[in-house]
Amino acid sequence: MATRAEPALGPLPERRPELDAIRTLVVIGLVFFHSALVFATDDNFYVKNTETTGTIMIIAGFGVVWAMPLLFLISGLGAWHSLRRRGAGGFAGERLLRLGVPLVFATLALNPLPQWLRLRSADAGYHESYLGFLPRFYDVRLELREFPFLVQGEHFETGHLWFVVLLLAFSLMLAPFHRWVPHERLSRVGDRVAEAALRRRGLVFLPALAFAAICAFARMEEDYAGWHRWSYLLFFVAGFALAADDRFRAVMRRKARAAAWLGALLFAAAGPGFALADEPFTEMTTLATVSRALFGAAGWCLVVAIPGLLDRRRPERPRTAPDPAPSTRGRLYGYLAAAVLPLYVLHQPVVVAVAYFVTGWSAPIVVEYAVLVVISLALTLGLYELLVRRTRATRFLFGMRP
């Protein structure tokens, strides 16, 4: 049976180092974030310090509202370029290797450790060995209603790898859509939307209503960094659209300052409701519902603002000019850009393991937190450098190219 031909490739896209920097900063920032949860009063993290404080969740909330949404937006942008280069089939195969392999490996080899340490930390009388715990972790069942988190169990979890699960699911949903939906029709719709966004002031803020509605009525999910899982699909699609038409990028640059102010104001307005409601993520009282709506709208505004503020056009280099030698900063960017996924996979088991030994010290929270962050960062980077990036097998297991 004949299939529709893939479109011809255009010129290579301009590299956007600010997006690589955002991805890297978010992943490194997760070490600081998850270390902070050890000392947070209102969070059920794996290991908890004896002394906690409610201040942490207020500070951490401002990172939650934009950090993971930006990762999905940048991932959607990358998916557009990857589909153009590889086609739908090649893209799906590449995603299965780059995301599916580390997902399966880390779920089986790394994720049992935080759950085991949770049991040991919560119950001083718990003495089951790690090897004895593993069969209980692997005791799983299928739950279709939890799609795409189909594998469930009493002790099993995907943990921090929920990001990889969702990104893989969104990518595999996108591939057949890209293959079978007529590109001409999509291009016409995209052209009209891009032109309207460029000409009509404020249209770029319209998606904030969709995110507000999802957060308000579908509610928020604490296990997925506060956002409802399907909110991330919209951020992913937004990134895909951003890559498809440069006019969206121009609008984001133009509206970045206004989006930053609006996002900050909306987030501040949402704060009292989250502080006062008993279950702000899920309860359907007016206070909680309005607060979630404000949070969702703030998230979209900040996701528009941050790339727009950081976006700087670089002068075009003549085609005949030789490639410049990479600077020290350029080499560092390249090193960290390749390390993003392995660092993400490694960081949480490392933080939990270090926290298990650090918590309970007779030291101020600030001191314990600083020690936890420094040791966790050093171990995560050291494991990546010494055990992951140096051999073909480990690079494959962590989703890196040979």
PEFEN-V930414 format. One record per pair of residues at least 12 apart in sequence whose ideal C-beta (glycine too) atoms are under 8 Angstrom apart, sorted by the first residue. I is the first residue (numbers start at 1). J is the second residue. If there is no record, write none. Layout:
i=I j=J
i=I j=J
This chain:
i=3 j=179
i=4 j=179
i=4 j=180
i=4 j=182
i=6 j=87
i=6 j=88
i=7 j=84
i=7 j=183
i=9 j=84
i=9 j=85
i=10 j=84
i=13 j=81
i=13 j=243
i=14 j=314
i=16 j=311
i=17 j=333
i=18 j=307
i=18 j=310
i=18 j=311
i=18 j=312
i=19 j=74
i=19 j=77
i=19 j=307
i=20 j=333
i=20 j=336
i=20 j=337
i=21 j=310
i=21 j=333
i=22 j=70
i=22 j=74
i=22 j=306
i=22 j=307
i=22 j=310
i=23 j=71
i=23 j=74
i=23 j=337
i=23 j=340
i=24 j=333
i=24 j=336
i=24 j=337
i=24 j=339
i=24 j=340
i=26 j=67
i=26 j=68
i=26 j=70
i=26 j=71
i=27 j=340
i=27 j=343
i=27 j=344
i=27 j=347
i=28 j=343
i=28 j=377
i=29 j=63
i=29 j=67
i=30 j=67
i=30 j=160
i=30 j=344
i=30 j=347
i=30 j=348
i=31 j=347
i=31 j=351
i=31 j=373
i=31 j=376
i=31 j=377
i=31 j=380
i=32 j=373
i=33 j=60
i=33 j=63
i=33 j=67
i=34 j=160
i=34 j=347
i=34 j=348
i=34 j=351
i=34 j=352
i=35 j=351
i=35 j=355
i=35 j=369
i=35 j=372
i=35 j=373
i=35 j=376
i=36 j=56
i=36 j=59
i=36 j=60
i=36 j=369
i=37 j=56
i=37 j=60
i=38 j=351
i=38 j=355
i=38 j=358
i=38 j=359
i=38 j=369
i=38 j=372
i=39 j=51
i=39 j=52
i=39 j=53
i=39 j=56
i=39 j=365
i=39 j=368
i=39 j=369
i=40 j=52
i=40 j=53
i=40 j=54
i=40 j=56
i=40 j=57
i=40 j=60
i=41 j=53
i=41 j=54
i=41 j=56
i=41 j=57
i=42 j=54
i=42 j=57
i=43 j=57
i=46 j=114
i=46 j=115
i=46 j=117
i=46 j=118
i=46 j=121
i=46 j=352
i=46 j=355
i=47 j=117
i=47 j=118
i=47 j=121
i=47 j=352
i=47 j=355
i=47 j=356
i=47 j=359
i=48 j=121
i=48 j=359
i=49 j=355
i=49 j=359
i=49 j=360
i=49 j=365
i=49 j=368
i=50 j=359
i=50 j=360
i=51 j=365
i=52 j=365
i=53 j=365
i=58 j=271
i=58 j=275
i=61 j=226
i=61 j=267
i=61 j=271
i=61 j=274
i=62 j=267
i=64 j=225
i=64 j=226
i=64 j=227
i=65 j=226
i=65 j=263
i=65 j=267
i=65 j=295
i=65 j=298
i=65 j=299
i=65 j=302
i=66 j=263
i=66 j=299
i=66 j=302
i=66 j=303
i=66 j=306
i=67 j=225
i=68 j=163
i=68 j=224
i=68 j=225
i=68 j=227
i=68 j=232
i=69 j=227
i=69 j=231
i=69 j=232
i=69 j=235
i=69 j=299
i=69 j=300
i=69 j=303
i=70 j=235
i=70 j=303
i=70 j=306
i=70 j=307
i=71 j=163
i=72 j=166
i=72 j=167
i=72 j=170
i=72 j=232
i=72 j=233
i=72 j=235
i=72 j=236
i=72 j=239
i=73 j=235
i=73 j=236
i=73 j=238
i=73 j=239
i=73 j=242
i=73 j=303
i=73 j=307
i=74 j=239
i=75 j=167
i=75 j=170
i=75 j=236
i=75 j=239
i=76 j=170
i=76 j=235
i=76 j=236
i=76 j=237
i=76 j=238
i=76 j=239
i=76 j=240
i=76 j=241
i=76 j=242
i=76 j=243
i=77 j=239
i=77 j=240
i=77 j=242
i=77 j=243
i=78 j=239
i=78 j=243
i=79 j=91
i=79 j=170
i=79 j=171
i=79 j=174
i=79 j=236
i=79 j=239
i=79 j=240
i=80 j=239
i=80 j=240
i=80 j=243
i=80 j=244
i=81 j=243
i=82 j=94
i=83 j=174
i=83 j=175
i=83 j=178
i=87 j=179
i=88 j=175
i=88 j=176
i=88 j=178
i=88 j=179
i=89 j=175
i=89 j=179
i=91 j=171
i=91 j=174
i=91 j=175
i=91 j=178
i=92 j=171
i=92 j=172
i=92 j=175
i=95 j=168
i=95 j=171
i=95 j=172
i=95 j=175
i=96 j=168
i=96 j=172
i=97 j=396
i=97 j=399
i=98 j=341
i=98 j=399
i=99 j=164
i=99 j=167
i=99 j=168
i=99 j=171
i=99 j=341
i=99 j=399
i=100 j=168
i=101 j=396
i=101 j=397
i=101 j=399
i=102 j=164
i=102 j=341
i=102 j=342
i=102 j=345
i=102 j=397
i=102 j=398
i=102 j=399
i=103 j=158
i=103 j=161
i=103 j=164
i=103 j=165
i=103 j=168
i=105 j=397
i=105 j=398
i=106 j=161
i=106 j=345
i=106 j=398
i=107 j=158
i=107 j=161
i=108 j=138
i=110 j=345
i=110 j=346
i=110 j=349
i=111 j=137
i=111 j=157
i=111 j=158
i=111 j=159
i=111 j=161
i=111 j=349
i=112 j=130
i=112 j=133
i=112 j=134
i=112 j=137
i=113 j=130
i=113 j=349
i=113 j=352
i=113 j=353
i=114 j=159
i=114 j=348
i=114 j=349
i=114 j=352
i=114 j=353
i=115 j=133
i=115 j=137
i=115 j=155
i=115 j=157
i=115 j=159
i=116 j=128
i=116 j=130
i=116 j=133
i=116 j=137
i=117 j=352
i=117 j=353
i=117 j=356
i=118 j=352
i=119 j=133
i=120 j=356
i=121 j=356
i=121 j=359
i=133 j=155
i=136 j=154
i=136 j=155
i=137 j=153
i=137 j=155
i=137 j=156
i=138 j=153
i=138 j=156
i=139 j=153
i=139 j=154
i=139 j=155
i=139 j=156
i=140 j=152
i=140 j=153
i=140 j=156
i=141 j=153
i=147 j=169
i=148 j=165
i=148 j=166
i=148 j=168
i=148 j=169
i=149 j=162
i=149 j=165
i=159 j=348
i=160 j=344
i=160 j=347
i=160 j=348
i=161 j=345
i=162 j=223
i=162 j=224
i=162 j=229
i=163 j=344
i=164 j=341
i=164 j=344
i=164 j=345
i=166 j=224
i=166 j=229
i=166 j=232
i=166 j=233
i=167 j=236
i=170 j=232
i=170 j=233
i=170 j=236
i=174 j=240
i=190 j=241
i=190 j=244
i=190 j=245
i=191 j=245
i=193 j=241
i=194 j=245
i=194 j=247
i=194 j=248
i=195 j=247
i=197 j=247
i=197 j=248
i=197 j=251
i=198 j=247
i=198 j=250
i=198 j=251
i=204 j=251
i=204 j=252
i=204 j=255
i=204 j=259
i=204 j=304
i=205 j=255
i=205 j=259
i=205 j=262
i=205 j=300
i=205 j=301
i=205 j=304
i=207 j=234
i=207 j=238
i=207 j=300
i=208 j=296
i=208 j=297
i=208 j=300
i=208 j=301
i=209 j=297
i=210 j=234
i=211 j=231
i=211 j=234
i=211 j=296
i=211 j=297
i=211 j=299
i=211 j=300
i=212 j=292
i=212 j=293
i=212 j=294
i=212 j=296
i=212 j=297
i=213 j=293
i=213 j=296
i=214 j=228
i=214 j=230
i=214 j=231
i=214 j=234
i=214 j=296
i=215 j=227
i=215 j=228
i=215 j=231
i=215 j=292
i=215 j=293
i=215 j=295
i=215 j=296
i=216 j=289
i=216 j=290
i=216 j=292
i=216 j=293
i=216 j=296
i=217 j=289
i=218 j=230
i=219 j=281
i=219 j=282
i=219 j=292
i=220 j=281
i=220 j=282
i=220 j=292
i=220 j=295
i=221 j=281
i=222 j=281
i=226 j=281
i=226 j=295
i=227 j=299
i=231 j=296
i=231 j=299
i=235 j=303
i=238 j=303
i=249 j=311
i=252 j=304
i=252 j=307
i=252 j=308
i=252 j=311
i=253 j=308
i=253 j=311
i=254 j=308
i=255 j=304
i=255 j=308
i=256 j=304
i=256 j=305
i=256 j=306
i=256 j=307
i=256 j=308
i=256 j=309
i=256 j=311
i=257 j=305
i=257 j=309
i=259 j=301
i=259 j=302
i=259 j=304
i=259 j=305
i=259 j=308
i=260 j=301
i=260 j=302
i=260 j=305
i=260 j=306
i=260 j=309
i=262 j=298
i=262 j=301
i=263 j=298
i=263 j=299
i=263 j=300
i=263 j=301
i=263 j=302
i=263 j=304
i=263 j=305
i=264 j=298
i=264 j=302
i=266 j=294
i=266 j=295
i=266 j=297
i=266 j=298
i=266 j=301
i=267 j=294
i=267 j=295
i=267 j=298
i=267 j=302
i=269 j=294
i=270 j=291
i=270 j=292
i=270 j=294
i=270 j=295
i=270 j=298
i=271 j=291
i=272 j=291
i=273 j=287
i=273 j=288
i=273 j=290
i=273 j=291
i=273 j=292
i=273 j=294
i=274 j=291
i=274 j=295
i=277 j=291
i=280 j=292
i=338 j=389
i=338 j=400
i=338 j=401
i=339 j=384
i=339 j=389
i=341 j=398
i=341 j=399
i=341 j=400
i=342 j=384
i=342 j=388
i=342 j=389
i=342 j=398
i=342 j=399
i=342 j=400
i=343 j=380
i=343 j=381
i=343 j=384
i=345 j=398
i=345 j=399
i=346 j=380
i=346 j=383
i=346 j=384
i=346 j=388
i=347 j=376
i=347 j=380
i=350 j=376
i=350 j=379
i=350 j=380
i=350 j=383
i=351 j=372
i=351 j=376
i=354 j=372
i=354 j=375
i=354 j=376
i=354 j=379
i=355 j=372
i=355 j=376
i=358 j=371
i=358 j=372
i=358 j=375
i=388 j=400
